[in-house]
Amino acid sequence: MPTIDILTSFVTYEEQGEGDPIVFLHGNPTSSHLWRNIMPRVGPGRCLAPDLIGMGHSGKPDIGYRYSDHIAYIDAWFDALDLDNVVLVGHDWGGALAFDWASRHPERVRGIAFMETILRPMTWADLPGGGKARYELLRGAGTGEAKVLDENFFIEQALRLTTLKGLSDADWAIYSAPYPDRDSRRPLLEWPRAMPINGEPADVVTRIEAYDRWLSASPDIPKLLLTFEGPGETLLIGNEMVSWCRDNIAGLEIRGCGPARHIAPEDQPEAIAAEIESWISRKGLRTVRERTSPHA
C-alpha cells in the first residue's frame, strides 16, 4: 500500500486506476479493506481509499482521535495528494467525514455517494434497538474503557454482529490486526463518544449542523443515498431517516441495495458498486485524464 507522511504521522491508502479521483472513506471499526470488493467494480477513475489515522495500516500518533483530529488528517491527505474533481463515497463515519470535507471544499467535489452514516444531530430516541444502553455504556467514563480497550468490543463483537453474511476468518484477521493491545484501541473508543447525541459533543454537533446546511443548499452537486433492507436495530438509516434525507438533501437520488446490516459493503459489494457506477454514468461524473498530481 502507498504511504505518505501526514502531519505528525503517516497515512496508508489503497489506489488503483486512472482519471479523476473517486475517494472511498471507511468508518469504525473498519479500514480501507472495506472497499476491496467495490473499488475494482467502479471506474474508470483513480480510486483511492485511505486508512483513517490510528486505523488500518496508518500510523497511531499520540493524539486524542477526536472527530476534529480525523478531519485534520483527512484534510492534509487530500491536500498532499492534490485531489480535485473528487467523487466521494462514504460509510459510517467515513460518510460524515465526506460531508464535512465537501461542505468546506465544494469547488473540489463532483458528487457524493453515502450509506449507513451520520446524517444529522441525533437524540437518544433515534438510536435503534438497544442503542441507547449500548452508547451510554461506551460513552461512560470507565465503562467505555473496559468495553472497548479491555474487551475489544468493536472487533470481537460488533464487527461480526453488524454484517449479515458474516466475515471470513481471513477478513476478520485483517480488520483486527491493528488493535493487538489496549492502547492501540484508543481510536475505536473515541468514535462512539463522538456520536452527536442530545447536543453532545458540542463541537461535533456544530460541524454536522454546518454540513447539513450545505447538503440542503447544494443541488448542483449530485448525491446518492444507498439504502438496505435489514433488522432495524442493525441499520443507522431506516425509513424515517430516508424520509429525512429526501426532504433535506438537495440533488439526491436514493437506491436500494438489498439485505444488509450496518457494515453493508461486506454484505452487498456488488450491488453497491453497480449503483455507484450507474449513478456516475447518469450524472456525467466520469472523466478520465492523465494525473497531474506531483504525488501520483
Order of alpha helices (4+ residues) and beta strands (2+ residues): beta-beta-beta-beta-alpha-beta-alpha-beta-alpha-alpha-alpha-alpha-beta-alpha-beta-alpha-alpha
